[in-house]
């Protein structure tokens, strides 16, 4: 779902559900990535960076090119678990991928009739699109039947995909959406002793601690008043598209709306989960002592033993434990900031107790909450959207200076290892879309910076590597973002699939060049030990050097005792630039370089350069084409 309006709402209103939140001497003011500082939970022992490949599972393997707006599955096709063949997984692995985030796996509400498999009908009046939002989960103990070759065997097909992914040396991530579920949640696959959300609720009251939902007593739910521009299913006839949905009493809507008739811009297809937060915002559970920010997950796990916690906490504990048992290696949490941080301490410590290596990634869009959700909530990683991505987007659009990136990196140094970097995901506009940069090549210098400036994981969204612009209005999904609501084919990505060969054979020369750039860059980052080491910004020294270096370039060094790198990106799309890159004396001393000449190799192109050290200061002569970057290894 598009989070823009919600982020604004949270920042302005302050939701009542948010929690409170070499070996030479060190240079004088180093900026060093230290994931253990202030946080005993995550100790960075990895030698190489994590690379996450996010794939929208429903779209990935679809080879149908019809693309009729509001089209049915039969018209437009759908991708399957089976489309992740050994060839597909090998091609994904070749891009340096360590983790695949299979987006949209849990069974969510959708319009298609699966009653032959015992699945109840979903009402199109409370579904976004025809294929439905992956964030309106209907059954947490099963998977989307659209994704299975045989819907009756859908869970086994996903288990087979987990196994195939592991055989290709990659980990599996899936979505968990603790803040809300579909309006008509109904699990067909609950393990023994597990009841559905809301099954035991007292619906006569707005709030009770162990209710799973909040209620509007005495009032039935009413479908939003849709704007004239919107027609359910694009106006196609459907027996249940009658402007009605039976829910009595009405429940609070997923984004926190307490109205019996939410607005069209609300998350009306979902209902809010109650975590023991009273309607006045006070907590109905034990709070974590402040010093638990400095304690590890075993201490958090021990804290919650014997505590009486709300029923919703137990339900999500059971859900995550179920998927860990299936072989899932971690979770991406939707809108984590809308759920209290104590719950995350409880849930994540229970996950780590079962699998200490589990990968836990969360959406949190308010920077003042970042450290609480990492240190108290025991998240491994958060989206670095509001800080690094937003700043980098402005640079790509020619609206911001690269100095902002230097300042952001330094300000986030204490938690930079925990801040996942990306340029695209399912919520954000495609780089090639006119609404963003209008040219996929403008993502090239940005991706170099994003993937190398810190020890954080890097995420690549499927289709980004071939310049997919998300140009079509698919129905509920609109241009600039690849739809997550509709049955659709993704044209540029389909050319990379090349009929199931996954060799890029149908790409244009320009698309293939872009793909090979991403493949070279990300496979390098996944194997470069320096990127888990230290960082020194070279931007300030080079701005002061009086050369052609400007706010359209960004330069920094990454290094450890095994590898030394100089990284320079040029963001101008029209003109090249030539200058001598300055390496200040502090860095030369740290690298223990005597005066002389040192060979450098660009890891992106294998081009050779020379570092000249004279009087303790280094210089590299660079000539960069528009949108070019170099990663120079000493």
Buried (B, 14 or more C-beta within 10 A) or exposed (E): BBBEEBBEBBBEEEBEBBBBBEEEEEBEEBBBBBBEEEBBBBEEEBEBBBBBBBBBBBBBBBEBEEBBBBBBBEEBBBBBBBBBBEBBBEBBBEBBBBBBBBBBBBBBBBBBEBEEBEBEBBBBBBBBBBBBBBBBBBBBBBBBBBBBEEBEBBBEBBBBBBEBBBEBEBBBBBBBBBBBBBBBBBBEBBEEEBEBBBEEBEBEEBBBBBBBBBBBEEBBBBBBEEEEEEEBBBEBEBEBBEEBBEBEBBBBBBBBBBBBBBEEBBBBBBBBBBBBBBEEEEBBBBEBEEEBBEBBBBBBBEBBEEEEBBBBBEBBBBBBBBBBEBBBBBBBBBBBBBBBBBBBBBBBBBBBBEBEEBBBBBBBBBBEBBBBBBBBBBBBBBBBBBBBBBBBBBBBEEEBBBBBBBBBBEEBBBBBBBBBBBBBBBBBBBBBBEEBBEBBBBBBBBBBBBBBBBBBBBBBBBBBBBBBBBBBEBBBBBBBBBBBBBBBBBBBBBBBBBEEBBEBEBBEEEBBEBBEBBBBBBBBBBEBBBBBBBBBBBBEBBBEBEBBBBBBBBBBBBBBEEBBBBBBBBBBBEEEBEBBBBBBBBBBBBBEBEEEEBEBBBBBEEEEBEBBBEEBBBBBEBEBEBBBBBBBBB
